[in-house]
């Protein structure tokens, strides 16, 4: 073997290792770089008020992304999460007259119902995940608008409003909820039989079926969890905004969640779930958007940057997989 022929595989191996490193740790490096840039060019970036604002705004994205990570870990996708948030915010005002607990429970049950439909279509009917969840991506928001009568409604229940504005030990409650759910999802993925089965199904569904794993039940539960977490995010967003607006709440949340999951290192072809990477991905997207807006750039620019980030993450994942 000549030096030239030996050098080609070596260079490809080095490239694959670099791409694998970027897939695993690139999101953390990007966050660090963006923080340094903001310290240099963004006034009052390190203030406690700004930090609090950024964390409160990213909390619903983190919560939705956790559910999306589980779905993508099974080689699926859930395009209905934004519509679930809209349905949740439409249901809550209908039941506030009975108290905040029944109202919140009704909103959460709406998310569970959507998850059951999505999961049943994927697990039992055999519909492709994108197609199955696309139906409720379109129809879910329509149902929410019908439920709400097509109107924005103010929310006046103080107990519900406290969910979006109160703090626990100085930490905003939505952030506390996001942290607790992150810990729970991480424990489920790493420490439970359900988590191991989820990853196995994403790695090779056919082999999982042949080995006797309850594939359909796991897939159904994954989509139910995704719907439930989206409903939690919708509840917190409604409480923070102090209004129910199903026409706009959760718009493009699918893009944000998928971006967070992919940038965080969870491959689109399943078989792996990176929970902390998903949270970091959500933080990165929030920092990008906040940075551009603070410097008077339109949110549409942030969306285009988000698309570029997705492409870069997918390219890194594919390159690392060929190592």
Buried (B, 14 or more C-beta within 10 A) or exposed (E): EEEEEEEEEEEEEEBBEBBBEBBBEBBBEBBEEBBEEBEEEBEEBEEEEBEBEBBBBBBBBBBBBBBBBBBBBBBBBBBBBBBBBBBBBBBBBBBBEEEBEBBBBBBBBBBBBBBBBBBBBBBEEEBEBEEBBBBBBEBBBBBBBEBBEEEBBEBEBEBBBEBBBEEEEEEBBBBBBBBEBBEEBBEBBEEEEBBEBBBBBBBBBEEBEEEEBBBBEBBBBBBBBBBBBBBBBBBBBBBBBBBBBBBEBBBEBBBBBBBBBBBBBBBBEBBBBBBEBBBBBBBBBBBBBBBBEBEEEEEEBBBEBBEEBBEBBBEBBBBBEEE
